[in-house]
Amino acid sequence: VLLSVGLLALALLAAYRLYLRWGTRGGPGGAARRGEAAALPRMKRRDFSLEQLREFDGARNPRILLAVNGKVFDVTKGSKFYGPEGPYGIFAGRDASRGLATFCLDKDALRDEYDDLSDLNAVQMESVREWEMQFKEKYDYVGRLLKPGEEPSEYTDEEDTKDHTKQE
């Protein structure tokens, strides 16, 4: 059973990567959204509470952020996927870890409070780590998702200009 789930996870991951690489480039308003995203300056590194993260859903703010495994990524350049009209728009401004781990795109898969993912099994946690690596390769890392009561880090300008893929 675990082998079947693992193979399914790998197949879905491969299909997703192909879709990201070779998927359609157009769509209504796609060029305008990509142009707007390209015009945004690189985001300074900071940490986010769940409430702060929700502001960056692509509807209230043109910048789109999402969290995976406690790390926040700027996925604005992928707005055709993560924007309000995109197939993964449900993850915009949210912690997408549980939805990605369980391959569930239903709003019920997302939690409104901090999710420590402690009830996920080993295969699902490995999937979360693989998704995290995918996001690190493709998108800018902009900070951490804060646990309740956790204080944000103070980032220096030097840290802010480092290569995001080498952080955390």
MOTA-V183390 format. One record per backbone hydrogen bond with DSSP energy under -0.5 kcal/mol. CO is the residue of the C=O (numbers start at 1). NH is the residue of the N-H. Records with the same first field share a line. If there is no record, write none. Layout:
BEGIN
CO = NH, NH
END
This chain:
BEGIN
1 = 5
2 = 6
3 = 7
4 = 8
5 = 9
6 = 10
7 = 11
8 = 12
9 = 13
10 = 14
11 = 15
12 = 16
13 = 17
14 = 18
15 = 19
16 = 20
17 = 21
18 = 22
19 = 23
27 = 30
29 = 33
30 = 34
31 = 35
32 = 36
33 = 37
34 = 38
35 = 39
36 = 40
37 = 40
48 = 146
49 = 53
50 = 54
51 = 55
52 = 55
53 = 56
55 = 57
56 = 65, 93
61 = 58
63 = 58, 65
64 = 75, 76
65 = 93
66 = 73
67 = 96
68 = 71
70 = 145
71 = 68
72 = 142, 143
73 = 66, 75
74 = 140
75 = 78
76 = 79
78 = 81, 82
79 = 83
81 = 88
83 = 86
86 = 89
88 = 91
89 = 92
91 = 94
94 = 67, 96
96 = 100
97 = 101
98 = 102
99 = 103, 104
106 = 109
107 = 110
114 = 116
117 = 120
121 = 125
122 = 126
123 = 127
124 = 128
125 = 129
126 = 130
127 = 131
128 = 132
129 = 133
130 = 134
131 = 135
132 = 136
133 = 137
134 = 138
135 = 139
140 = 74
142 = 46
143 = 72
144 = 48, 146
147 = 150
153 = 155
156 = 160
157 = 161
158 = 162
159 = 162
163 = 166
164 = 167
END
